Amino acid sequence: MVLTGDGALGYAAGDPPAPANPYGASKLGGESAARVAYAAATGRPIGPYTPAERAPDGPQLAIVRTAWLYGPPGDDFPAKIVAAAERAHGEGSPLRVVGDEVGQPTATTDLAEAIVELPGSGQVPGHPHRTN
């Protein structure tokens, strides 16, 4: 897959954020709030993360980026697609889905394991991406 900075075909981990819609803007707002809270709690800078900003000790911040989560309790994308397919079948209609989105469905259990392994990965501080 070709990666583009505008997210049209996905993002690389080092791409600068450029939200294309209110949902993306809200995700970036959450990242910004986490960085501000970290700076307030630690007195450390909230600028772009570079190796020079890695503190040898004390708390560090990683903002994990992921996509298209699914898992327990089940009110998620796969469950919604199955429900839509069942409705369409019951109505004798074709299942209609969008064709202009690219994503990586990610199991919440896999994401949890990746987050537990993150401190030893060498990617803290930073913005690691974790998807299936």
All heavy atoms as an XYZ file, in Angstrom:
934
protein
N       0.845     -1.175      0.000
C       0.000      0.000      0.000
C       0.890      1.237      0.000
O       1.865      1.314      0.715
C      -0.893      0.000      1.243
C      -1.613      1.287      1.422
S      -2.743      1.524      2.820
C      -2.587      0.153      3.847
N       0.534      2.218     -0.797
C       1.227      3.494     -0.807
C       0.662      4.347      0.323
O      -0.539      4.470      0.484
C       1.031      4.217     -2.161
C       1.659      5.591     -2.134
C       1.594      3.375     -3.288
N       1.549      4.918      1.120
C       1.110      5.767      2.220
C       1.194      7.218      1.796
O       2.148      7.638      1.151
C       1.975      5.539      3.451
C       1.924      4.125      4.019
C       2.915      3.988      5.154
C       0.535      3.789      4.489
N       0.181      7.992      2.161
C       0.186      9.411      1.853
C      -0.060     10.192      3.124
O      -0.754      9.718      4.027
C      -0.902      9.776      0.832
O      -2.180      9.519      1.395
C      -0.737      8.994     -0.454
N       0.494     11.365      3.236
C       0.335     12.191      4.425
C      -1.076     12.666      4.681
O      -1.411     13.024      5.792
N      -1.928     12.657      3.650
C      -3.299     13.120      3.869
C      -4.221     12.004      4.325
O      -5.408     12.210      4.517
C      -3.860     13.801      2.621
C      -4.063     12.849      1.462
O      -3.776     11.640      1.596
O      -4.506     13.316      0.401
N      -3.691     10.809      4.517
C      -4.480      9.699      5.017
C      -5.342      9.028      3.969
O      -6.056      8.088      4.274
N      -5.257      9.481      2.703
C      -6.106      8.904      1.670
C      -5.877      7.401      1.532
O      -6.800      6.659      1.268
C      -5.859      9.607      0.333
N      -4.656      6.971      1.705
C      -4.344      5.546      1.629
C      -3.715      5.043      2.916
O      -3.082      4.007      2.919
C      -3.398      5.280      0.456
C      -3.974      5.578     -0.919
C      -2.928      5.391     -2.000
C      -5.180      4.699     -1.201
N      -3.869      5.770      3.977
C      -3.287      5.364      5.246
C      -2.197      6.311      5.684
O      -1.812      7.228      4.963
N      -1.711      6.114      6.878
C      -0.666      6.958      7.451
C       0.534      6.118      7.832
O       0.378      4.990      8.305
C      -1.163      7.643      8.729
C      -2.108      8.789      8.500
C      -3.470      8.644      8.688
C      -1.622     10.029      8.099
C      -4.336      9.694      8.490
C      -2.484     11.088      7.898
C      -3.833     10.914      8.088
O      -4.683     11.955      7.895
N       1.704      6.678      7.687
C       2.912      6.103      8.265
C       3.053      6.677      9.667
O       2.537      7.767      9.957
C       4.126      6.461      7.412
N       3.748      5.965     10.542
C       3.860      6.401     11.932
C       4.469      7.794     12.065
O       4.120      8.535     12.980
C       4.682      5.397     12.730
N       5.340      8.195     11.156
C       5.993      9.496     11.264
C       5.266     10.643     10.599
O       5.714     11.792     10.664
N       4.147     10.372      9.953
C       3.398     11.443      9.280
C       2.857     12.432     10.304
O       2.366     12.042     11.358
C       2.214     10.878      8.492
C       2.623     10.178      7.213
O       3.767     10.380      6.769
O       1.797      9.421      6.674
N       2.912     13.735      9.992
C       2.299     14.713     10.900
C       0.787     14.575     10.874
O       0.220     14.207      9.840
C       2.744     16.068     10.333
C       3.042     15.795      8.901
C       3.515     14.357      8.821
N       0.122     14.846     11.992
C      -1.339     14.724     12.000
C      -1.975     15.787     11.118
O      -1.541     16.933     11.092
C      -1.711     14.911     13.466
C      -0.548     15.583     14.098
C       0.659     15.237     13.283
N      -2.994     15.386     10.380
C      -3.746     16.294      9.514
C      -5.181     15.789      9.442
O      -5.579     15.193      8.443
C      -3.110     16.355      8.128
N      -5.962     15.992     10.510
C      -7.325     15.453     10.535
C      -8.150     15.926      9.346
O      -8.149     17.103      9.012
C      -7.914     15.988     11.839
C      -6.756     16.436     12.657
C      -5.657     16.780     11.703
N      -8.846     14.982      8.728
C      -9.654     15.293      7.557
C     -11.126     15.493      7.897
O     -11.907     15.861      7.030
C      -9.517     14.173      6.533
N     -11.502     15.234      9.167
C     -12.911     15.344      9.535
C     -13.022     15.566     11.048
O     -12.013     15.506     11.762
C     -13.673     14.085      9.102
C     -13.064     12.819      9.660
O     -12.664     12.756     10.819
N     -12.982     11.788      8.842
N     -14.216     15.844     11.538
C     -14.379     16.098     12.984
C     -13.942     14.928     13.863
O     -13.410     15.134     14.952
C     -15.881     16.369     13.139
C     -16.303     16.886     11.808
C     -15.461     16.123     10.805
N     -14.141     13.694     13.403
C     -13.699     12.536     14.183
C     -12.184     12.562     14.364
O     -11.664     12.392     15.462
C     -14.145     11.239     13.494
C     -13.605      9.999     14.157
C     -14.090      9.592     15.398
C     -12.622      9.242     13.550
C     -13.599      8.452     16.012
C     -12.123      8.104     14.156
C     -12.614      7.706     15.385
O     -12.113      6.583     15.985
N     -11.452     12.789     13.275
C     -10.001     12.866     13.350
C      -9.549     14.032     14.216
O      -8.587     13.926     14.986
N     -10.234     15.158     14.113
C      -9.898     16.327     14.934
C     -10.113     16.015     16.412
O      -9.327     16.441     17.265
C     -10.726     17.538     14.511
N     -11.159     15.240     16.731
C     -11.398     14.893     18.141
C     -10.311     13.955     18.661
O      -9.899     14.062     19.821
C     -12.785     14.279     18.326
O     -12.851     12.971     17.782
N      -9.818     13.044     17.810
C      -8.726     12.161     18.225
C      -7.453     12.974     18.485
O      -6.757     12.757     19.474
C      -8.463     11.094     17.164
C      -9.555     10.040     17.093
C      -9.302      9.030     16.009
C      -8.228      8.061     16.434
N      -8.088      6.902     15.542
N      -7.157     13.921     17.607
C      -5.992     14.774     17.803
C      -6.168     15.634     19.046
O      -5.216     15.858     19.797
C      -5.754     15.645     16.567
C      -4.519     16.541     16.620
C      -3.246     15.734     16.842
C      -4.420     17.359     15.335
N      -7.393     16.089     19.314
C      -7.660     16.852     20.532
C      -7.376     16.023     21.776
O      -6.843     16.532     22.764
N      -7.716     14.743     21.746
C      -7.412     13.852     22.874
C      -5.914     13.694     23.076
O      -5.417     13.702     24.205
N      -5.169     13.557     21.983
C      -3.709     13.470     22.082
C      -3.141     14.751     22.687
O      -2.266     14.705     23.555
C      -3.086     13.238     20.707
C      -3.337     11.880     20.143
C      -2.618     11.655     18.823
O      -1.742     12.476     18.445
O      -2.914     10.641     18.167
N      -3.635     15.883     22.227
C      -3.153     17.166     22.743
C      -3.447     17.297     24.229
O      -2.597     17.755     25.002
C      -3.789     18.323     21.978
O      -3.415     18.285     20.626
N      -4.640     16.891     24.654
C      -4.993     16.963     26.077
C      -4.090     16.064     26.910
O      -3.663     16.442     28.011
C      -6.458     16.573     26.270
N      -3.754     14.873     26.400
C      -2.851     13.975     27.126
C      -1.469     14.599     27.260
O      -0.834     14.527     28.328
C      -2.761     12.628     26.411
N      -0.984     15.236     26.206
C       0.337     15.857     26.250
C       0.374     17.037     27.214
O       1.341     17.226     27.950
C       0.744     16.268     24.838
C       0.908     15.028     23.948
C       1.192     15.351     22.528
N       2.589     15.748     22.446
C       3.052     16.585     21.536
N       2.249     17.121     20.652
N       4.329     16.893     21.516
N      -0.693     17.843     27.229
C      -0.769     18.980     28.150
C      -0.812     18.476     29.598
O      -0.124     19.002     30.475
C      -1.981     19.876     27.820
C      -2.261     20.871     28.927
C      -1.749     20.600     26.494
N      -1.606     17.432     29.859
C      -1.687     16.874     31.213
C      -0.341     16.313     31.645
O       0.081     16.500     32.793
C      -2.761     15.791     31.273
N       0.361     15.644     30.737
C       1.693     15.108     31.040
C       2.660     16.236     31.387
O       3.392     16.163     32.375
C       2.208     14.310     29.844
C       3.651     13.872     29.977
C       3.986     12.780     30.768
C       4.667     14.558     29.318
C       5.300     12.373     30.885
C       5.983     14.156     29.435
C       6.302     13.069     30.215
O       7.604     12.669     30.346
N       2.650     17.294     30.588
C       3.542     18.429     30.832
C       3.238     19.078     32.173
O       4.148     19.432     32.929
C       3.428     19.446     29.701
N       1.961     19.216     32.495
C       1.577     19.832     33.763
C       2.008     18.972     34.942
O       2.450     19.489     35.972
C       0.066     20.058     33.795
N       1.911     17.659     34.798
C       2.250     16.759     35.901
C       3.746     16.592     36.099
O       4.203     16.347     37.216
C       1.607     15.393     35.669
N       4.515     16.707     35.011
C       5.945     16.402     35.091
C       6.853     17.609     34.917
O       8.035     17.543     35.228
C       6.334     15.378     34.014
O       6.129     15.963     32.719
C       5.546     14.099     34.160
N       6.320     18.687     34.349
C       7.163     19.834     34.039
C       8.026     19.600     32.811
O       8.921     20.384     32.519
N       7.764     18.537     32.076
C       8.540     18.221     30.869
C       7.883     18.863     29.654
O       6.685     19.116     29.641
C       8.631     16.712     30.688
C       9.466     16.083     31.790
C       9.835     14.680     31.460
N      10.682     14.148     32.527
C      10.757     12.891     32.832
N      10.084     12.003     32.147
N      11.539     12.488     33.820
N       8.641     19.098     28.592
C       8.102     19.771     27.398
C       7.055     18.929     26.683
O       7.037     17.707     26.816
C       9.327     19.970     26.518
C      10.283     18.914     26.954
C      10.040     18.728     28.438
N       6.215     19.608     25.910
C       5.209     18.907     25.117
C       5.447     19.085     23.628
O       4.570     18.850     22.825
C       3.777     19.350     25.493
C       3.593     20.856     25.290
C       3.423     18.921     26.889
C       2.164     21.320     25.419
N       6.658     19.472     23.238
C       6.985     19.613     21.820
C       7.089     18.249     21.166
O       6.852     17.228     21.797
N       7.472     18.220     19.887
C       7.631     16.940     19.197
C       8.638     16.064     19.942
O       9.629     16.552     20.469
C       8.176     17.330     17.822
C       7.803     18.753     17.662
C       7.787     19.358     19.035
N       8.360     14.773     19.981
C       9.243     13.866     20.700
C      10.486     13.580     19.878
O      10.404     13.227     18.716
C       8.524     12.555     21.016
C       7.391     12.747     21.979
C       6.086     12.689     21.548
C       7.636     13.013     23.316
C       5.043     12.878     22.429
C       6.596     13.211     24.200
C       5.304     13.133     23.750
O       4.278     13.322     24.617
N      11.625     13.746     20.478
C      12.896     13.414     19.848
C      13.697     12.613     20.852
O      13.425     12.660     22.054
C      13.690     14.686     19.478
O      14.027     15.374     20.684
C      12.899     15.599     18.567
N      14.726     11.876     20.404
C      15.535     11.124     21.364
C      16.124     12.010     22.461
O      16.300     11.565     23.588
C      16.634     10.519     20.491
C      15.992     10.396     19.144
C      15.088     11.603     19.034
N      16.402     13.284     22.165
C      16.969     14.182     23.173
C      16.001     14.438     24.318
O      16.406     14.783     25.417
C      17.373     15.500     22.535
N      14.709     14.275     24.071
C      13.719     14.524     25.113
C      13.455     13.302     25.987
O      12.679     13.361     26.911
C      12.398     14.988     24.487
C      12.489     16.372     23.907
C      11.163     16.823     23.314
O      10.204     16.054     23.287
O      11.112     17.971     22.879
N      14.091     12.192     25.682
C      13.882     10.991     26.488
C      14.587     11.165     27.822
O      15.797     11.268     27.888
C      14.408      9.756     25.776
C      13.600      9.431     24.556
C      14.101      8.189     23.903
N      13.266      7.935     22.735
C      13.102      6.747     22.204
N      13.711      5.714     22.705
N      12.341      6.599     21.164
N      13.814     11.191     28.855
C      14.383     11.333     30.190
C      14.939      9.982     30.640
O      14.344      8.943     30.376
C      13.312     11.812     31.155
N      16.064      9.983     31.327
C      16.644      8.712     31.760
C      15.823      8.028     32.853
O      15.957      6.841     33.057
C      18.023      9.107     32.277
C      17.897     10.542     32.637
C      16.877     11.122     31.700
N      15.018      8.779     33.549
C      14.204      8.185     34.599
C      12.906      8.975     34.737
O      12.731     10.005     34.118
C      14.952      8.166     35.933
C      15.370      9.563     36.379
O      15.036     10.559     35.696
O      16.030      9.675     37.410
N      12.004      8.481     35.532
C      10.739      9.173     35.754
C       9.702      8.821     34.713
O       9.944      8.047     33.799
N       8.531      9.415     34.838
C       7.426      9.075     33.935
C       7.689      9.556     32.514
O       8.330     10.573     32.291
C       6.231      9.809     34.549
C       6.820     10.910     35.352
C       8.163     10.418     35.834
N       7.218      8.774     31.556
C       7.300      9.129     30.148
C       5.926      8.935     29.527
O       5.072      8.259     30.079
C       8.348      8.277     29.444
C       9.747      8.539     29.991
C      10.812      7.788     29.228
O      10.562      7.181     28.210
N      12.023      7.846     29.731
N       5.715      9.538     28.380
C       4.422      9.517     27.725
C       4.519      8.850     26.362
O       5.402      9.166     25.575
C       3.894     10.948     27.544
C       2.599     11.115     26.766
C       1.427     10.496     27.528
C       2.340     12.579     26.483
N       3.605      7.931     26.101
C       3.422      7.374     24.757
C       1.943      7.489     24.435
O       1.093      7.138     25.251
C       3.867      5.923     24.687
N       1.651      8.005     23.274
C       0.273      8.089     22.793
C       0.142      7.016     21.727
O       0.769      7.094     20.673
C      -0.036      9.490     22.235
C       0.042     10.506     23.367
C      -1.390      9.497     21.551
C      -0.026     11.947     22.915
N      -0.631      5.987     22.013
C      -0.769      4.851     21.107
C      -1.883      5.139     20.113
O      -3.009      5.422     20.502
C      -1.070      3.558     21.896
C      -1.235      2.378     20.947
C       0.030      3.288     22.912
N      -1.541      5.051     18.842
C      -2.522      5.246     17.783
C      -2.930      3.879     17.250
O      -2.087      3.020     17.017
C      -1.937      6.103     16.665
C      -1.673      7.529     17.125
C      -1.049      8.362     16.038
N      -0.909      9.738     16.480
C      -0.044     10.589     15.969
N       0.751     10.215     14.984
N       0.024     11.825     16.422
N      -4.235      3.692     17.062
C      -4.752      2.418     16.585
C      -5.914      2.675     15.638
O      -6.167      3.825     15.277
C      -5.151      1.515     17.776
O      -5.418      0.203     17.289
C      -6.346      2.069     18.526
N      -6.594      1.636     15.236
C      -7.685      1.811     14.272
C      -8.678      0.668     14.347
O      -8.329     -0.457     14.665
C      -7.115      1.883     12.853
N      -9.909      0.965     14.056
C     -10.975      0.005     13.807
C     -11.002     -1.106     14.848
O     -10.845     -2.276     14.539
C     -10.861     -0.579     12.407
C     -11.099      0.389     11.283
C     -10.883      1.740     11.307
C     -11.575      0.086      9.978
N     -11.193      2.283     10.096
C     -11.616      1.297      9.254
C     -11.945     -1.080      9.349
C     -12.040      1.358      7.939
C     -12.353     -1.012      8.028
C     -12.409      0.191      7.338
N     -11.215     -0.743     16.093
C     -11.200     -1.716     17.179
C     -12.406     -2.644     17.159
O     -13.515     -2.228     16.835
C     -11.150     -0.994     18.523
C      -9.877     -0.197     18.782
C     -10.005      0.587     20.079
C      -8.668     -1.109     18.813
N     -12.167     -3.883     17.525
C     -13.251     -4.841     17.726
C     -12.886     -5.766     18.882
O     -11.714     -5.983     19.164
C     -13.548     -5.658     16.460
C     -12.433     -6.597     16.058
C     -12.401     -7.908     16.523
C     -11.417     -6.178     15.216
C     -11.378     -8.774     16.160
C     -10.391     -7.031     14.838
C     -10.383     -8.333     15.315
O      -9.378     -9.173     14.962
N     -13.903     -6.242     19.564
C     -13.685     -7.164     20.675
C     -14.806     -7.039     21.682
O     -15.774     -6.310     21.473
N     -14.667     -7.761     22.796
C     -15.718     -7.727     23.821
C     -15.967     -6.298     24.287
O     -15.012     -5.532     24.373
C     -15.150     -8.577     24.950
C     -13.994     -9.320     24.367
C     -13.527     -8.556     23.173
N     -17.182     -5.887     24.524
C     -18.404     -6.701     24.616
C     -19.080     -6.952     23.283
O     -20.102     -7.627     23.242
C     -19.297     -5.875     25.541
C     -18.920     -4.458     25.270
C     -17.426     -4.505     24.980
N     -18.586     -6.400     22.178
C     -19.134     -6.754     20.879
C     -19.903     -5.680     20.151
O     -20.318     -5.890     19.021
N     -20.123     -4.511     20.715
C     -20.797     -3.424     20.010
C     -19.754     -2.707     19.160
O     -19.348     -1.592     19.448
C     -21.466     -2.464     21.005
C     -22.284     -1.400     20.291
O     -22.718     -1.632     19.146
O     -22.483     -0.323     20.881
N     -19.294     -3.383     18.109
C     -18.168     -2.904     17.329
C     -18.448     -3.077     15.839
O     -19.538     -3.502     15.438
C     -16.897     -3.635     17.741
C     -17.053     -5.153     17.715
O     -17.928     -5.667     16.978
O     -16.311     -5.833     18.431
N     -17.469     -2.754     15.009
C     -17.645     -2.778     13.562
C     -18.098     -4.143     13.036
O     -19.089     -4.222     12.309
C     -16.352     -2.312     12.877
C     -16.442     -2.305     11.377
C     -17.159     -1.323     10.720
C     -15.814     -3.284     10.631
C     -17.255     -1.317      9.331
C     -15.903     -3.285      9.247
C     -16.621     -2.300      8.596
N     -17.427     -5.246     13.376
C     -17.897     -6.534     12.848
C     -19.343     -6.848     13.250
O     -20.123     -7.333     12.430
C     -16.925     -7.558     13.437
C     -15.683     -6.782     13.691
C     -16.172     -5.418     14.110
N     -19.696     -6.569     14.505
C     -21.068     -6.839     14.954
C     -22.071     -5.987     14.182
O     -23.166     -6.455     13.831
C     -21.181     -6.583     16.459
N     -21.697     -4.747     13.893
C     -22.603     -3.866     13.150
C     -22.758     -4.321     11.700
O     -23.853     -4.227     11.131
C     -22.111     -2.422     13.237
C     -22.290     -1.862     14.641
C     -21.722     -0.478     14.789
C     -21.911     -0.023     16.243
N     -21.314      1.249     16.517
N     -21.686     -4.818     11.093
C     -21.773     -5.328      9.717
C     -22.661     -6.567      9.679
O     -23.500     -6.728      8.781
C     -20.375     -5.626      9.144
C     -19.619     -4.315      8.890
C     -20.453     -6.461      7.878
C     -20.231     -3.438      7.811
N     -22.480     -7.462     10.650
C     -23.327     -8.663     10.696
C     -24.792     -8.269     10.862
O     -25.673     -8.791     10.171
C     -22.862     -9.617     11.821
C     -23.891    -10.712     12.066
C     -21.509    -10.217     11.482
N     -25.075     -7.330     11.761
C     -26.455     -6.885     11.971
C     -27.027     -6.258     10.699
O     -28.178     -6.513     10.324
C     -26.526     -5.900     13.138
N     -26.216     -5.448     10.010
C     -26.680     -4.827      8.759
C     -26.932     -5.880      7.698
O     -27.907     -5.792      6.936
C     -25.657     -3.801      8.276
N     -26.077     -6.900      7.629
C     -26.262     -7.979      6.655
C     -27.542     -8.759      6.946
O     -28.289     -9.112      6.020
C     -25.053     -8.904      6.667
N     -27.791     -9.004      8.223
C     -29.014     -9.724      8.592
C     -30.257     -8.899      8.247
O     -31.249     -9.443      7.751
C     -28.987    -10.084     10.081
C     -27.973    -11.170     10.390
C     -27.767    -11.414     11.883
O     -28.233    -10.594     12.715
O     -27.113    -12.417     12.217
N     -30.205     -7.580      8.496
C     -31.338     -6.718      8.139
C     -31.572     -6.726      6.630
O     -32.694     -6.874      6.147
C     -31.101     -5.279      8.610
C     -31.477     -5.021     10.048
C     -31.512     -3.531     10.366
N     -30.314     -2.798      9.955
C     -29.199     -2.713     10.672
N     -29.119     -3.299     11.847
N     -28.176     -2.012     10.229
N     -30.479     -6.583      5.872
C     -30.591     -6.553      4.414
C     -31.151     -7.883      3.899
O     -32.026     -7.894      3.024
C     -29.229     -6.252      3.786
N     -30.674     -8.978      4.452
C     -31.155    -10.294      4.035
C     -32.654    -10.425      4.328
O     -33.424    -10.903      3.486
C     -30.371    -11.396      4.741
C     -30.829    -12.772      4.395
N     -30.559    -13.359      3.187
C     -31.560    -13.673      5.109
C     -31.104    -14.560      3.158
N     -31.715    -14.776      4.317
N     -33.051     -9.990      5.530
C     -34.463    -10.055      5.914
C     -35.350     -9.202      5.015
O     -36.517     -9.531      4.785
N     -34.804     -8.118      4.498
C     -35.561     -7.231      3.608
C     -35.435     -7.644      2.142
O     -36.067     -7.040      1.271
C     -35.046     -5.794      3.766
C     -35.260     -5.213      5.151
C     -34.484     -3.911      5.365
O     -33.735     -3.487      4.454
O     -34.631     -3.330      6.450
N     -34.575     -8.632      1.879
C     -34.336     -9.030      0.493
C     -33.547     -8.004     -0.279
O     -33.623     -7.928     -1.500
N     -32.754     -7.201      0.432
C     -31.964     -6.137     -0.191
C     -30.480     -6.497     -0.155
O     -30.044     -7.260      0.689
C     -32.151     -4.824      0.578
O     -33.500     -4.469      0.650
N     -29.709     -5.897     -1.055
C     -28.259     -6.113     -0.980
C     -27.676     -5.360      0.221
O     -28.249     -4.361      0.671
C     -27.735     -5.532     -2.293
C     -28.774     -4.529     -2.699
C     -30.090     -5.052     -2.178
N     -26.585     -5.861      0.724
C     -25.875     -5.166      1.795
C     -25.096     -4.014      1.166
O     -24.294     -4.202      0.259
C     -24.909     -6.120      2.513
C     -23.989     -5.494      3.555
C     -24.801     -4.889      4.702
C     -23.001     -6.522      4.083
N     -25.343     -2.815      1.655
C     -24.650     -1.634      1.130
C     -23.588     -1.210      2.134
O     -23.895     -1.034      3.319
C     -25.627     -0.490      0.894
C     -26.661     -0.800     -0.163
C     -27.505      0.436     -0.450
N     -28.322      0.269     -1.624
C     -27.909      0.429     -2.872
N     -26.664      0.749     -3.106
N     -28.735      0.260     -3.882
N     -22.361     -1.055      1.655
C     -21.256     -0.599      2.501
C     -20.449      0.441      1.733
O     -20.504      0.501      0.505
C     -20.327     -1.766      2.932
C     -21.066     -2.770      3.798
C     -19.726     -2.459      1.729
N     -19.703      1.255      2.463
C     -18.858      2.251      1.820
C     -17.676      1.555      1.163
O     -17.254      0.481      1.597
C     -18.369      3.325      2.822
C     -19.544      4.057      3.430
C     -17.496      2.711      3.896
N     -17.147      2.161      0.147
C     -15.996      1.590     -0.540
C     -14.806      2.524     -0.571
O     -13.839      2.273     -1.273
N     -14.888      3.609      0.198
C     -13.827      4.615      0.127
C     -13.039      4.725      1.429
O     -12.388      5.734      1.667
C     -14.413      5.971     -0.245
C     -15.402      6.495      0.787
O     -15.832      5.714      1.658
O     -15.740      7.689      0.725
N     -13.085      3.707      2.268
C     -12.345      3.746      3.531
C     -11.321      2.628      3.560
O     -11.572      1.522      3.076
C     -13.295      3.602      4.717
C     -14.240      4.768      4.865
C     -15.146      4.629      6.083
O     -14.920      3.737      6.921
O     -16.096      5.415      6.183
N     -10.153      2.954      4.111
C      -9.078      1.984      4.277
C      -8.787      1.888      5.759
O      -8.665      2.909      6.431
C      -7.803      2.429      3.518
C      -6.666      1.466      3.757
C      -8.096      2.571      2.035
N      -8.698      0.691      6.293
C      -8.420      0.554      7.714
C      -7.828     -0.797      8.032
O      -7.731     -1.672      7.171
N      -7.422     -0.930      9.260
C      -6.862     -2.176      9.753
C      -7.634     -2.580     10.999
O      -7.329     -2.086     12.091
C      -5.386     -2.000     10.093
C      -4.536     -1.707      8.878
C      -3.139     -1.330      9.270
O      -2.899     -0.198      9.660
N      -2.237     -2.269      9.183
N      -8.629     -3.454     10.857
C      -9.343     -3.897     12.051
C      -8.359     -4.453     13.077
O      -7.456     -5.211     12.737
C     -10.279     -4.979     11.508
C     -10.490     -4.596     10.076
C      -9.162     -4.038      9.639
N      -8.522     -4.040     14.320
C      -7.576     -4.387     15.376
C      -8.327     -4.975     16.563
O      -9.236     -4.344     17.090
C      -6.807     -3.125     15.815
O      -6.134     -2.589     14.664
C      -5.789     -3.435     16.891
N      -7.926     -6.151     16.972
C      -8.541     -6.810     18.125
C      -8.120     -6.090     19.402
O      -6.930     -5.816     19.608
C      -8.129     -8.270     18.192
N      -9.093     -5.789     20.259
C      -8.775     -5.102     21.519
C      -7.836     -5.933     22.380
O      -6.986     -5.377     23.075
C     -10.052     -4.769     22.299
O     -10.827     -5.965     22.485
C     -10.891     -3.737     21.560
N      -7.942     -7.257     22.322
C      -7.035     -8.108     23.112
C      -5.607     -7.985     22.602
O      -4.660     -7.929     23.393
C      -7.499     -9.573     23.077
O      -7.681     -9.975     21.703
C      -8.816     -9.748     23.821
N      -5.421     -7.923     21.281
C      -4.081     -7.744     20.719
C      -3.522     -6.375     21.068
O      -2.326     -6.237     21.377
C      -4.105     -7.903     19.198
C      -4.402     -9.326     18.760
O      -4.316    -10.251     19.595
O      -4.728     -9.507     17.565
N      -4.374     -5.354     21.027
C      -3.932     -4.008     21.382
C      -3.488     -3.956     22.841
O      -2.455     -3.367     23.160
C      -5.040     -2.991     21.124
C      -4.705     -1.546     21.496
C      -3.517     -1.022     20.695
C      -5.922     -0.659     21.306
N      -4.257     -4.591     23.729
C      -3.887     -4.606     25.147
C      -2.513     -5.256     25.348
O      -1.671     -4.737     26.096
C      -4.951     -5.338     25.959
N      -2.262     -6.372     24.666
C      -0.950     -7.033     24.774
C       0.162     -6.126     24.259
O       1.243     -6.046     24.859
C      -0.958     -8.348     24.007
C      -1.790     -9.430     24.661
C      -1.839    -10.707     23.831
O      -0.985    -10.889     22.938
O      -2.740    -11.527     24.084
N      -0.088     -5.423     23.150
C       0.927     -4.531     22.580
C       1.230     -3.376     23.528
O       2.385     -2.956     23.649
C       0.449     -3.994     21.228
N       0.211     -2.869     24.207
C       0.433     -1.771     25.152
C       1.252     -2.250     26.345
O       2.152     -1.543     26.815
C      -0.908     -1.154     25.586
C      -1.519     -0.385     24.402
C      -0.732     -0.234     26.790
C      -2.928      0.092     24.633
N       0.997     -3.452     26.821
C       1.772     -4.007     27.940
C       3.241     -4.147     27.546
O       4.142     -3.906     28.347
C       1.174     -5.363     28.392
C       2.123     -6.096     29.320
C      -0.176     -5.143     29.063
N       3.508     -4.521     26.292
C       4.880     -4.703     25.815
C       5.565     -3.389     25.451
O       6.781     -3.338     25.284
C       4.880     -5.628     24.597
C       4.435     -7.035     24.927
C       4.211     -7.899     23.694
O       4.425     -7.402     22.561
O       3.826     -9.064     23.864
N       4.824     -2.309     25.358
C       5.355     -1.033     24.885
C       6.531     -0.490     25.700
O       7.516     -0.043     25.113
C       4.225      0.002     24.814
C       4.547      1.308     24.130
C       4.984      1.091     22.695
C       3.334      2.214     24.176
N       6.497     -0.508     27.040
C       7.618      0.083     27.778
C       8.987     -0.504     27.435
O       9.977      0.213     27.432
C       7.259     -0.184     29.247
C       5.769     -0.239     29.242
C       5.415     -0.906     27.938
N       9.078     -1.756     27.089
C      10.358     -2.357     26.739
C      10.699     -2.275     25.262
O      11.725     -2.795     24.826
N       9.865     -1.592     24.472
C      10.037     -1.583     23.022
C      11.008     -0.525     22.511
O      11.383     -0.550     21.352
C       8.685     -1.346     22.346
O       8.268      0.007     22.551
N      11.362      0.432     23.351
C      12.201      1.536     22.888
C      11.417      2.619     22.168
O      12.003      3.532     21.607
N      10.091      2.539     22.177
C       9.276      3.534     21.485
C       8.573      4.487     22.449
O       7.604      5.138     22.073
C       8.246      2.838     20.603
C       8.885      2.118     19.438
C       7.839      1.570     18.496
O       7.009      0.764     18.889
N       7.893      1.998     17.261
N       9.058      4.553     23.660
C       8.493      5.473     24.657
C       9.602      6.449     25.012
O      10.704      6.015     25.345
C       8.018      4.714     25.920
C       7.531      5.677     26.976
C       6.945      3.714     25.563
N       9.377      7.746     24.946
C       8.156      8.428     24.551
C       7.975      8.389     23.029
O       8.909      8.095     22.304
C       8.369      9.853     25.033
C       9.828     10.049     25.002
C      10.430      8.694     25.336
N       6.788      8.714     22.611
C       6.525      8.757     21.183
C       5.073      8.553     20.856
O       4.200      8.656     21.702
N       4.835      8.253     19.583
C       3.493      8.035     19.055
C       3.480      6.703     18.303
O       3.327      6.665     17.083
C       3.089      9.158     18.101
C       2.912     10.472     18.758
N       3.924     11.380     18.865
C       1.849     11.014     19.384
C       3.487     12.444     19.504
N       2.223     12.245     19.831
N       3.628      5.594     19.003
C       3.637      4.313     18.295
C       2.260      3.967     17.740
O       1.246      4.319     18.316
C       4.046      3.317     19.381
C       3.669      3.971     20.653
C       3.827      5.447     20.432
N       2.266      3.304     16.600
C       1.036      2.801     15.995
C       0.952      1.323     16.315
O       1.935      0.594     16.182
C       1.063      3.003     14.487
C       0.906      4.417     14.070
N       0.392      4.749     12.843
C       1.179      5.586     14.682
C       0.352      6.069     12.717
N       0.847      6.599     13.816
N      -0.220      0.878     16.736
C      -0.439     -0.541     17.029
C      -1.744     -0.975     16.387
O      -2.818     -0.556     16.815
C      -0.480     -0.814     18.532
C       0.833     -0.539     19.254
C       1.894     -1.538     18.779
N       3.119     -1.434     19.548
C       4.159     -0.673     19.225
N       4.104      0.089     18.151
N       5.245     -0.670     19.953
N      -1.660     -1.763     15.330
C      -2.844     -2.312     14.670
C      -2.531     -3.750     14.291
O      -1.377     -4.157     14.249
C      -3.220     -1.533     13.399
O      -2.128     -1.567     12.492
C      -3.596     -0.093     13.706
N      -3.559     -4.524     13.989
C      -3.348     -5.881     13.455
C      -2.956     -5.762     12.002
O      -3.239     -4.827     11.323
C      -4.605     -6.724     13.598
C      -4.868     -7.156     15.028
O      -5.953     -6.967     15.518
N      -3.891     -7.726     15.688
